[in-house]
Amino acid sequence: MTSDGRLLTVDDCEEMSVRQVHDLYRAHINKSQVALMTSFGFGRELVDHAEGSWIHTRDGRRILDFTGGVGVLSHGHNHPRILAARQRFQEQRRMEVHKTYFSPYVAALGHNLAQLLPGDLNMSFLPNSGAEAVEGAVKLAYKYHRGRRQQILHADISFHGKLLGSGSLTGSAQNSFAFPGIPGVSSFRYGDLDSVRAAVDATRDAKGGCDTYAILIEPFSASTMTECSEEFLRGLRELCTAEDIVLIFDEIYTGWGKTGTLFHFMRYPGLVPDVVTTSKSFGGGKSSISAFVAREPVFRAAYDSLGDAMLQSTSTTYYGFGEETATAIEAVNIAVEDDYPGRARAIERVLAPGLARLRKQYPDVIADVRGAGALYGIFLDGGPRLLDLAAKLAPGGLARDPLLRTKVITCAVVNAMYHDHDVYMYYTLNGRSPLVAAPSLVASAEEVEIFLDALDKTLAKGMNRLLGAFFKDKAVSRWAA
């Protein structure tokens, strides 16, 4: 309510100033979120509209969004076919919920997933978020073994979500607070098959029986820009088949063409996990929806009985909403018909050599470049040694962060790209915190060149000037707050 007790309306939202939004966030959402975002140069303006690769703010700025919505916006902002599908659903007053009425949208989406994924990955469940998809896949694996196995393995570098279960399966933890997790969790070295074998052997009982019910891994780690080799993934598949371990591939970020194939693992013919998870761009940038898709024998062994038929859905009441599944049907069809894997490869043909050129041009700043398709990480270094002292003197837990120097340098580049060149980027909190170049798959070669030119001009200023501008901007934002 407002100070006069009136409830706010949608019309009120469209007339709010930035300061009013900040005040409401501080009062009712999270005041520290306001302090954090504004201190890094963001959150000081409101968006009027967005389309394709571009964000238009209320004050008239036109900003190239090179984040791809952190994986959500492969279709770009407000894809016309996505908007039309949702509008048609609403105008026809289709039904959203009630699981006793079977949904043609859920049925069709399950069919389409089975058609597109290899092997017998035929059985789908459609929750709301990527973390829920991961937890559903893990739950499926545990039920497949009827609770007789108690151990699950994940890679030491990984991100699978922030729920209690998915968070406990995340290797490169972002959290400063330790939440409880599911029992029986162990890790192995990413991409190291001997490490996986050793971790499996460590779970054996006195008779040599395997106690591992699932292995969870990202074939391409979008938070660290690291990918598994074909040899490792095929070896993992062979091991899981021999030991009857459920193999789960997390492709929440990399699904639907982002790295140049429909799913990253599909670049290796004949390689089929027992379960694959997807979310982010699966909803076309408008629908909060995810999926885990399982091999038919695994799914049926777990849930295909009258007594167990509803067990998979007990994590959420409102899964598979009508409008959400209709949106996902359209998003998937767009990704296939418009060849999003091919679009990612076309982006790579401009982005990869451009980044390689900048790395050669600025060897003291760019330490490494890694990625695939339309998903690249730029690993930055450099800056004055005074940063090392500043890191040691930083307050609270910041002084214990070995990557604080790298994060400050990267933030300075993000800040300059946004304020000086109207290009929006982000960096990851996992691994070595790379600066991420991950445009939507509707981005043109010209838009990629705009990004590369802006990054060139930014790095040409030198790290000292970039850091000076960043700290000045941060000081001003704190004063304004």
N, C-alpha and C positions, 0 to 999 in steps of 0.2 A: 504494500500500500504506500501511497504518498504521505506527506506530512499531514494532509487533511483526511487521511483514512481511505482514499480512493484507490481501487485496484488499477494497476497499469494495463494498458491495452496494446495491441499490436501497432496501432497508429502512434501511440506514445513512443514505442521503440524507434520508429522511423524518424522521430523528431528529437531524440536525445542527443545531447552534446557528449563529447569524449569525457569531460569532467563528471557529468552525471552518471555515465556508465561506470567510470572508475569508482565513484562514491558508492554505487549499488554493489559492485564487486566487493569492495572493502567491507560493506555492511553485511552482505548476505552470501557471498561466494567464497572468497579467500583474499584477504588484504595483502598477504605476502606474494600472491601471484601478480598483483598489480605492481608491487615494488620490483619483483624480479624482471618482468617483461619490459617495463619502462626503463629499467636501468641498463638494458641491452639495446635500447634504441627502438623498440617496437611498442605497439599498443598505444601510440599517441594519436592515432587517427582512426576513423571508422570507414569501413568499406561501403561504397554505394552499390556497386554491382561487379560481377566477374563473369568473364566469358573466355573460353578456350584457355590460352596460356596467360591471360592478362587479368589483373586486379585493378579496378578503378575506385579510388577513394573519394570521399565526399568533398575533399578540398581540391579535386581535379587532377591528382596524380594518376599516372598510368604505369603500373608496375608489372614487370615480367616475373611471373611466378615460376621459378626454377626449382621448386621443392616437389612439384607433382603431388602436393598434398600429403607428403611423407607416404607415398604409395597409394593414396586413396584416389587421386585424380588422373589416372591414366587416360580417361576420356576427356580430360580438361574440365574447366568450370562450366556447368550448365549446358551440357551437350544437348542439342535440340531434340534428338531422338529420345533421350532419357526423359526430358521434360514432357514430351508428347505422350510417352507411355504412361507416365504418372498422371497426367491430366486426363487421359482417356479412362483410366481406372477410376478416378474420382468422379468424373462426369457421369459414368455409368453406374455409380453407387455400388461398386462391387464390395464384397464382404471381406473384412480383415481377419477375424478370428473365429473361434468355435471349432474345435478339433473333431467334433462328431460329424461335421460336414466336410467331406473330402474336397481338397482344393485342386482345381486343374492347374493352377500356377505352380504349386509345390510339385505336382506330378510331372509337369513339363520340364521344370528346372532339373529335377532328378534325372529325367531322361537325357537332357542335353549334356549334363555332366558326364553321364555314362558314355555317351557317344564320343565325347571329346578326349576323355582320359584313356590311357592304354590298358590293355589286359582286362582283368575282371574287376576293375575299380568301378563298381556298378551301384553301390548303395550309399545314399546320402542322408545327412541330417543337417538342418539349417538353423543354427542359433543366431545370435545377434552380433557377436564380436569375435575377433580373432582369438582372444584368450579363452572364450567359451568353446571355440572349435578345438583348441588344443586340449582343454580339459575333457571335452567329450571324447576325443580320440584316445586319451589316456584311460578314461573310464571304460571305453570299449575294450581296450587291450586287457585291462584287469579282469573284466567280466569274461572275455574270451577264455582266459585261463581259470575261470571259476574261483578266483581268489586263492588259488593254490600256489601262486608265485607272488613274491613280495617286493621285488627290486625293479627299479626303472633307472635307465642310464640316459644322460644327456651330455652334450659337448661342453667343454670348459669355456668356449666363446659361443654365446647364443643369446637370443632374446625371444621369449615365447609368451610374454604378457605379464600383467601385474596383479592377477588374482592370487589367492594363497597357493593354489596348486601350480598354475603356470609360472608364477613368480619363483617358486622353489625349484623349477626346472630351467630357470634362466641362469646361464653361466656367468656372464659379465654383469653382475648386479649393479644397478644404478642407485639403489636405495641406501640411504644412510641409516635406516632403521631395519632391524632384522625381524621380519614377520615369521610366524610359524609356517611350516610347509607340510606337504604330504610325506609320509614315512617311506623309507627304503630308497632314497634318492642318492645316486652316485654319479660321478662325471668321468669323462675320458678326454684325451687331447683331440681337438678338432682335426680331422683328416688323418689321424694316426690309427691304422687298423690294428697294430700290435697293442696299442693302448686300449682299444675296445675289447680285444680278446682277453687282455689281462683283467679288465673290469668285469667281464662276464665270468671269467674263471673265479674271481674273488667272491662271487655270489653262490658258488656251487655248494651243495649240502655234503654231508659226510659220505654219501653214496655216489657223489659226482654228478648229481642231477642239477640242471640249470634252474636258478631261482629268479631269473630276469624275465619279466613279462613284456617289457617294451623298451625300445631304443628310439629316442627322439632327436632329430637333427634337422638343421636348415642346410639344404644342398648348397645354397648361396646365402652367406650371412650378410644381410643388408645393413647391419649396424657396424660391421667391421670391414666390409668389402673383401671378404675372404670366401673362397669357394672350394668345395671338395673336388678332388680329382675323380675322373671316371673310374680309375682303378680302386680307389677307396670305396666309392659308392657300390660298385659291383661286389667288392669283397664284403661289404657290410650286408648286402642282400644275401650273399651266399651263407654268411655266418648266421643270420637271422633265420633263414630257411632250415639250416642244419639243426639249430637249437630251438626251433618253433617259437622264436621271439617276434613279437609284432613290431614291424619297422614303420615308423611314422616320419614322413617328410613334412616339415613346416614350410609351406610356400605362401604364407599369408601376404608377404610383401611382393614376392617375385612372380606370383601367378599372373596369368592373362597377358603375357608377352613382354614383361618389363625387361628381361635380360636377353631377349632375342629368340626365345622359343616359348610356346604357349605356357608351359611350366618349365622351370630351369632343368629339372631332372629329365625332361623329355628330349633333351639333346642327345641322350644316350639310348639308342633303340633297345627295346626288350627289358629295360630296367623298370620295374614296377614295385613300389612300396606296398605295404599292407594298408596304410591309411595315408591320405594327403589332406592337409588343411589349407583353406584359402579364405581370404576376407579382403579388406581394403578396397581395391578397384573392382572387386566382384559386385559391389553395389552401385557402380557407375557414378560414384561421387555424390549420390543422393540418398542411398539406402544403407541403413546400418544392418548388414547381413553378413554371415559367414557360412562356412560349410566344412564338415569333414566328410570325405568320400572314402569308403572302405572297400576292400576286396570282398566279393560276395561270400566266400566261405567263412571269412573271419566275422563279418557282420551277422550272418545267419547263425553261426555257432553261439554268438553272444545274445542276440535279441529275438531271433525268429521262433518264438513260442508264445502261446497265449499268456502265460504267466509273466513273460519278460518284455512283451511288445511295447509297453509304455515306460520301461526303465530308462531308456535313452532320453526321454523328454522331461524327466523330473528335475532337471537343472533349471528349467525356465518354463513359465506358463505360455508366454507369447513368443514362440518361435515360429518361423515361416509365415510371417504376416503376408496377407495377400498383396498389398501394394509393394512390399519389399521384394517379394519373390518375382512379381511382374517386372519390377525395375531390373532385377538381376538377370532375368531372361533377356531383356533388351540389351543390357550391358554386355553379356556374353556374346550375343549375336553380333553386336557392333564390333567387338574385339576380333571375332572370326571373319566377318565379312570385309572389314576394313584392314585386315591383316596387321593386327597390332604387333605381333612378333617381327614382321617385316619392317614396320615403322620404327621399332626399337633399333633394328640393325641399321636402318637408314640414319637415324640420329647418331648411332655409334660411329658411322663413317665420317661424320663431321666432328663429333665431340672428342673421340679418342685421339686422332692426330693433332687436334687443336690443343688438348691438354698436354700431350707429349711435347709439343713445341714450347708451351709455356714452362714446362718443367725444365727443358733445356735452357730456356732463356733466363729463368730465375732459379738456378740450382741451390742458392743459399736460402730460399724460401720454401720451395716445393721439394719435399723429401721423397715423395712417392706418389704415384697415381695408379689406382686399381679399379677395375669394374668390368661390366659387361652390358651390352645393349644401351639402355637409357638410364643406367644406374652406375655412377662413378663416384669414387672417393678421392679427394685431394688432401694429402697428408702434409700439413704445413710445419715449418720449423723456422728458426731464426729469431731476430729481435735482440734487444740489448740484454746483456747479462744481468742488469739490474733486476730483470724479471725474476731471476732465481732467488734473489734476496727477498723481493716482494712476496714470492710464493711461501718462503719460510716464515714470514711475518704475518701472513694472511690470518684472519680470524677464524675461530671454530675449526670445523673439519676441513676447511679449504687447505690449510697448511699441510695436511696429510695426503692431499691429492697429488700423486706423482705427475699427473697430466695437467695441472693447473696452468703451467706456462703455455702448453700447447693450446689449451682452451682459450686463454686470453688472446693469444695471437690469432686464432681462428675467429674469435668474436670480433676482433678489430677488422678483419677482412669482411665478415658478414655485414658489419655496421657500415663500412665504406661502400660496399656494393649496393646496399639498400638506400642510403642517404645521398650518395653521389651519382649513382647510375640507375636507380629505380629497378634494381634486380633483387629479388627476394630469394635467399638461400637459408640453409640450416646446417648444423653439424650434429653428429651423433654423440651420445654420452658413453657409448661402449667402445671397447678396443682402444685405438689410438685417437679417437675423436676426430675422424676425418670431416672435412668440409664436403658436403654432398652436392653433386650435380646430378639431378634426377628429374628432368622435365617430364611433363605429361607426354603421352605418346601421340597427341595431336600436334605437338610442337613442330614447327617448320625448320628447315635448314637455316633460313634467315634468322629465326629466333635463337637458334643455337649459336650462330655467329655473333649476335648481339651480346649474348652472355660471355662468349670468349673474349670479345673486344673489351667489355666492361671489366673482366677479370684481369686482362693485360694492363689496362690503364690503372687499375687499383694497385696491382703489385708493383707497377713502375714507380709509385710514390715512395716506396721503401717502407720497411716495417716500422722504423722510428716515427715517421710522420703518421702512419696509420694508427699506431698505438696512442700517440699524442691526441689525435682527433677522437679516438674511442674514449679515452679517459676524460677528455673535456666534455664530450657528449654525455657520458655517464654522470659526471658531476652536475651538469645542467639539469638532467632529468631528475636527479635526487632533490635538487633545490626546488624544481617545479612541483614535485610530488608533495 
